[in-house]
Amino acid sequence: MEALLNEWLWQEESWLPPGISWQDIKMKEDEGRFPLPRDLIYTVPLAFTFVALRYIFDRLVARPLSKHLGVKDRIRIQADSVPKLETFYKKTSRQPLQKEVVSLGKQCGISERNIHTWFRHRRNQDRPSNTKKFCEASWRFVFYLVIFTAGLGSLINTPWFWDHRECWRGYPKQPVAEAHFWYYILELGFYLSLLLCVSVDVKRKDFKEQVIHHIATVFLIGFSYCANYVRVGTLVMLVHDSSDFLLESAKMFHYAGWTRTCDSLFVIFALVFLVTRLVVFPGRVVHTTLVVSLEFFEPFFGYYFFNTLLLVLQALHIFWAYLILRMVYKFVFLGKVERDERSDEESELDDEEEAPEEEGHEGSRKQGKGTINCKLASLANNCVLNNLTNQRKINCRRRKTR
């Protein structure tokens, strides 16, 4: 059974161009390393290692850094203990319909207004704190910065970095350098760790797109290694890593309240993202896999599968570019980036009642009083303006009557 499965899985027609067999691409030890599927087994323990390193990083580096930069968490109002509402919240819905609110009110003997308030407070309890979001962003920032720097250093002197036809010259019998081998293993291990942590990470509006992106990336890295698309695969990873660390750094300063620094980094990130993902990636990388590669071999299953995954990534790039352009519009016409368009699922309005944690409850009371005073002052100004407008209308009518 195992022999039949291996024979079916490793058919030459699926992995190699027509006319080439596995015997043709065997290499001697002095010719270099040839990528083998069994090499990817290292990524599984590496993924768990990344999860453990992330936990240590959060406790020893990210949390102290968040306090140093002034990251403040909101004080969450704890929802009262109501077993029936808690059961409905966990098993049915976090946002009940109006008819469900009426039914729950009758069952619990609570008014509809208090039901809505309870669910709002309960949702806010589950919202991730700014510290948690800062820790997540700082961990990704460190990895993306290190892996981009290492990847660029390993590729800058390679011939295919400057001439993309070199990606296919001699394919598929191309040795893999030790640096590029570890570049692949580390990237794949990291994305596997992101999939392992997807249930505990901050859920954003593009949660589904992020999961699709991680799965497509894992398949893309794994398949390209087994099919020896390593040269073009390193270019794909480098293009993606070039803007990711800028986004994570902008998030870090956003959560810390450093508005000017965040806005500056966001502008740089937007420019790099739009150029690399909408110009360089489709114009250079996808073009060389779709068009230039056909100058060196005839299309086969691996060719179609690899390019399909690249096009899936490109579709996600267009979706994220739309979100970024919306944020650029807000930055240009409103003067600042108000919040991440990919922010967590719950509406920010749910959190408006709860003040940032500064000096315990006393600080929150003072800020609450300040907010009320601002609203009263605004209301008073509106009343004065209305009175002045009405007085002018009365004077005009008196003149017309005279």
Salt bridges, closest charged atoms under 4 A:
ASP39 OD2 - ARG33 NH1 3.96
GLU86 OE2 - LYS90 NZ 3.59
GLU86 OE2 - ARG122 NH2 2.86
ASP126 OD1 - ARG122 NH1 2.92
GLU136 OE2 - ARG140 NH2 3.52
GLU166 OE2 - ARG169 NE 3.03
GLU178 OE2 - ARG33 NH2 3.45
ASP201 OD1 - ARG54 NH2 2.63
ASP201 OD2 - ARG140 NH2 3.40
ASP206 OD2 - ARG342 NE 2.54
ASP244 OD1 - ARG277 NH2 3.02
GLU248 OE2 - LYS251 NZ 3.85
GLU295 OE2 - ARG165 NH2 3.17
ASP340 OD2 - ARG342 NH1 3.65
GLU341 OE1 - ARG326 NH2 3.44
GLU341 OE2 - LYS330 NZ 2.79
ASP344 OD2 - ARG127 NH2 3.39
ASP344 OD1 - LYS133 NZ 3.38
GLU346 OE2 - ARG94 NH2 3.45
GLU346 OE1 - ARG123 NE 3.20
GLU348 OE1 - ARG127 NH2 3.72
ASP350 OD2 - ARG123 NE 3.33
ASP351 OD2 - ARG74 NE 3.82
ASP351 OD2 - ARG76 NH1 2.52
ASP351 OD2 - ARG127 NE 3.04
GLU353 OE2 - ARG120 NH2 3.05
GLU353 OE1 - HIS121 NE2 3.91
GLU354 OE1 - ARG76 NH1 3.70
GLU362 OE2 - LYS366 NZ 3.83
